[in-house]
Each structure stands twice: as structure tokens, then as C-alpha cells.
């Protein structure tokens, strides 16, 4: 008996399809957010971080 047979008889195959759809939606959302033109400046600043000198001021959390 294979895993496919077990999944079919247990009625669990819908969970695999749902998880695939959720994964694709999350992947597309992350990709769009990462490459959005509005975030270009932030990504350019992050790309320069390894080349920054040691005298840079560390990031501080804003106070509430």
C-alpha cells in the first residue's frame, strides 16, 4: 500500500491541495512585496550595508 492509496482512502487529499494554494499565495505576496517599486530605496540601502564602515550608528528601536 502506497502513501497515495492511504491519502485517498483517508480523505486527506484535499489538505495537500489547500496547503499548495496557501503556499503559492504566500510566495507570490512575498515576491511582490520584495520587488515592489516603493521598496527600491530600502533594498538599495540594505545592499550597501556590507560595504558600510564601522562608524555607522546602529539601529535603535523607536520608543513607544
LINHU-V550585 format. One record per helix or strand. SS is the DSSP state (helix for helix, strand for strand). FROM is the first residue (numbers start at 1). TO is the last residue. If there is no record, write none. Layout:
BEGIN
((SS,FROM,TO) (SS,FROM,TO))
END
This chain:
BEGIN
((helix,3,10) (helix,13,34) (helix,37,51))
END
